[in-house]
Amino acid sequence: MANDKVAYVQNEGIDKTCTRILTVPKDMGRPIYVYYQLDNFYQNHRRYVRSQNDAQLRDAGKANYTSDCAPEKKTSDGSPIVPCGLIAWSLFNDTYSFVRGNENLAVNKKGISWKSDREHKFGKDVYPKNFQNGTLIGGGKLDPNKPLSEQEDLIVWMRTAALPTFRKLYGKIETDLKENDTITVTLENNYNAYSFSGKKKLVLSTTSWLGGKNDFLGFAYLSFGGLCFFLATAFTLAYMINPRKLEDPLSLSRTKNLLDH
């Protein structure tokens, strides 16, 4: 069954369009952030994280810098792949479009990556070359006519996640949504999550002045704070029940030697 799913998603001749209906649970003010979530994808694996070359990403003159990028470093004829490495090769490539009634909800994909990454990590004169031209396609393809600094889907993807379940920003909807609005989502199920028993999810979210919702950070802070409070209470009680006896400083050997002299 799993092999059938992998063959299905890898077959470019099959239409992989799916439709889902969402009901907005409460008013959502713009911008509304569109995230994709992947489960059971270990972007933090040591070999995966190292599978890129920062110099190649920044400088067009260093296209041949493909160290640490194996097996996605060069083509069969020895030409360098830009960008090289497994991170870029596995680029997420599902697509989403949204309709409310007869109104298309445009997804703004500008400014979804870190400004520091666009300006310092990815060169404005570096263009994709020989990318996804092999027999085994890992994920999405890149526009060869756009520099890497403008290909924000790639920039977002290459900032690797620390946990096997993570969300990455797909785009922003610059329209307010009202409670009970019905949203029709049309998605292209292109990304192969079947081969690693993963799951894909679509998340619509907003932010406040405190930032976005992150349950993990909340649980982590509460757990660590609770542990610190418990240890502090335990040590205080231990000291009160069985206090440490203070010795006479004159009995210290160092003090006695000083007094003798």
C-alpha positions in Angstrom: 0.0 0.0 0.0 2.8 2.4 0.9 4.6 1.6 -2.4 1.4 2.4 -4.3 1.2 5.8 -2.6 4.9 6.6 -3.4 4.4 5.5 -7.0 1.3 7.7 -7.2 3.0 10.9 -5.8 6.0 10.4 -8.0 4.0 9.9 -11.2 3.9 13.4 -12.9 1.2 12.2 -15.3 -1.4 11.8 -12.5 -3.5 14.8 -11.4 -3.0 15.3 -7.7 -5.5 18.1 -7.1 -7.5 17.8 -3.9 -10.2 20.0 -2.5 -11.0 20.6 1.1 -13.7 22.8 2.8 -12.8 24.9 5.8 -15.1 26.8 8.1 -13.6 29.8 9.9 -14.3 29.3 13.7 -14.0 33.0 14.6 -13.1 36.4 13.1 -9.5 36.5 11.8 -7.9 39.9 11.0 -5.4 40.2 8.3 -2.7 39.3 7.7 -3.6 35.6 8.0 -0.6 33.4 7.9 -0.7 30.2 5.9 1.6 27.5 7.2 2.3 24.0 6.0 3.1 21.4 8.7 5.2 18.3 8.3 5.2 15.4 10.8 8.0 12.8 11.2 10.5 14.8 9.0 13.9 15.0 10.7 15.4 18.2 9.2 17.7 18.2 12.3 19.6 15.1 11.2 23.3 15.8 11.2 24.0 14.8 7.6 20.9 16.6 6.3 21.7 19.8 8.1 25.3 19.8 6.7 24.2 19.0 3.1 24.6 22.5 1.7 27.4 25.0 0.9 27.0 28.5 2.3 29.6 30.0 0.0 27.9 28.6 -3.1 24.6 30.1 -2.0 26.1 33.6 -1.5 28.6 33.9 -4.4 27.9 33.2 -8.1 31.7 32.7 -8.6 31.7 29.7 -6.3 29.3 27.5 -8.1 31.9 24.7 -7.9 31.9 24.7 -4.1 29.9 21.6 -3.6 31.7 20.1 -0.6 29.3 18.3 1.9 26.6 18.3 -0.7 26.8 14.6 -1.7 24.8 13.0 -3.2 23.3 16.1 -4.8 26.5 17.9 -5.7 27.0 17.4 -9.4 25.2 16.0 -12.5 26.3 12.9 -14.3 28.5 15.0 -16.6 30.3 16.7 -13.7 28.5 20.0 -13.8 27.8 21.6 -10.4 24.2 21.7 -9.0 23.1 25.1 -7.7 21.9 25.1 -5.0 23.5 21.8 -4.1 22.7 19.4 -1.2 19.8 17.5 0.2 18.1 20.4 1.9 17.4 22.2 -1.4 16.8 19.0 -3.2 13.9 18.1 -0.8 12.2 21.4 -1.2 8.5 21.3 -0.2 6.3 21.7 -3.3 2.6 21.3 -2.4 0.6 24.3 -3.6 -2.6 25.9 -2.1 -5.2 28.2 -3.4 -8.2 29.6 -1.5 -11.7 30.7 -2.5 -14.4 32.3 -0.4 -17.7 32.1 -2.3 -16.8 33.6 -5.6 -13.8 35.6 -4.3 -10.3 34.3 -4.8 -8.2 34.9 -1.8 -4.7 35.8 -3.1 -1.7 34.4 -1.2 1.1 36.9 -0.8 4.5 35.1 -0.9 6.6 38.2 -0.5 8.4 38.8 2.8 7.8 35.3 4.2 11.5 34.7 4.8 14.0 36.3 7.2 15.3 39.6 5.8 18.8 38.7 7.0 18.7 35.4 5.0 17.6 37.2 1.8 20.3 39.9 2.1 23.2 38.0 3.5 22.9 34.2 3.0 21.5 34.0 -0.6 23.2 35.9 -3.3 21.4 38.3 -5.6 23.6 37.1 -8.5 23.2 33.4 -7.8 20.8 31.6 -10.2 19.7 27.9 -10.1 21.6 25.6 -12.4 21.1 21.9 -13.1 18.6 21.8 -10.2 16.3 18.8 -10.1 17.6 17.6 -13.5 18.4 14.1 -12.3 16.4 10.9 -12.5 15.2 11.1 -8.9 13.3 14.3 -8.1 13.3 15.2 -4.4 10.8 18.0 -4.3 10.0 21.4 -5.9 11.8 23.0 -8.8 13.2 26.5 -8.9 12.8 29.3 -11.5 16.2 29.5 -13.3 15.6 33.1 -14.2 15.2 34.3 -10.6 18.1 34.7 -8.2 18.1 32.7 -5.0 17.6 35.8 -2.9 14.1 36.2 -4.5 13.1 32.5 -4.2 11.6 32.8 -0.7 10.0 29.3 -0.6 13.5 27.9 -0.8 14.9 30.4 1.8 12.1 29.4 4.2 12.7 25.7 3.6 16.5 25.9 4.1 16.2 27.4 7.6 16.0 23.9 9.1 13.7 22.9 11.9 14.9 21.6 15.3 12.1 19.1 15.8 10.5 16.4 13.6 7.2 18.1 13.6 7.4 21.7 12.3 5.6 24.4 10.5 6.9 26.7 7.8 5.3 29.8 6.4 3.8 29.4 2.9 2.3 32.8 2.5 -0.1 35.5 3.8 -3.7 36.2 3.0 -4.2 40.0 3.1 -8.0 39.8 3.6 -10.1 39.6 6.8 -12.1 36.4 7.4 -15.3 36.4 9.3 -16.7 33.8 11.6 -18.5 30.9 9.7 -17.0 31.9 6.4 -16.6 28.9 4.1 -13.2 28.6 2.5 -12.6 26.2 -0.4 -9.0 25.0 -0.5 -7.6 23.6 -3.7 -4.2 21.9 -3.1 -1.7 20.0 -5.3 -0.6 16.9 -3.4 2.9 16.9 -4.9 5.2 16.4 -1.9 6.2 12.8 -1.1 5.5 12.3 2.6 4.6 8.7 2.1 8.2 7.4 1.8 9.0 8.5 5.4 5.5 7.8 6.9 4.9 11.5 7.4 1.8 13.6 7.5 1.1 17.0 5.9 -1.2 19.6 7.4 -2.4 23.1 6.5 -2.7 25.7 9.2 -4.2 29.2 9.0 -3.2 31.5 11.9 -3.0 35.1 13.1 -0.7 36.9 15.5 -1.1 39.3 18.3 1.4 41.8 19.8 2.7 38.8 21.8 3.4 36.9 18.5 1.9 33.6 17.3 0.6 30.7 19.2 3.2 28.1 20.1 2.0 25.4 22.5 5.4 23.7 22.7 7.1 26.9 24.1 4.3 27.3 26.6 4.6 23.8 27.9 8.4 24.0 28.0 8.5 27.2 30.0 5.8 26.0 32.4 7.6 22.6 32.9 11.0 24.2 33.4 9.6 26.9 35.8 7.7 24.2 37.7 10.9 22.1 38.0 12.9 25.1 39.3 10.1 25.9 41.9 10.0 22.3 43.1 13.8 22.1 43.5 13.9 25.5 45.3 11.2 24.4 47.7 12.9 21.0 48.3 16.2 22.6 49.1 14.6 25.2 51.4 12.8 22.5 53.3 15.9 20.3 53.6 17.8 23.3 55.0 15.1 24.1 57.5 14.7 20.5 58.7 18.4 19.7 58.8 20.4 22.9 58.6 24.1 22.7 58.0 26.1 23.4 61.1 28.4 26.4 60.9 31.9 25.8 62.1 34.1 28.2 63.9 36.4 29.9 61.3 39.2 29.8 63.8 39.3 26.0 63.6 40.2 26.1 59.9 43.8 24.9 59.3 44.6 28.0 57.2 43.4 30.4 59.9 45.3 28.5 62.6 48.5 28.7 60.6 48.1 32.5 60.1 47.5 32.9 63.8 50.5 30.9 64.7 52.7 33.2 62.6 
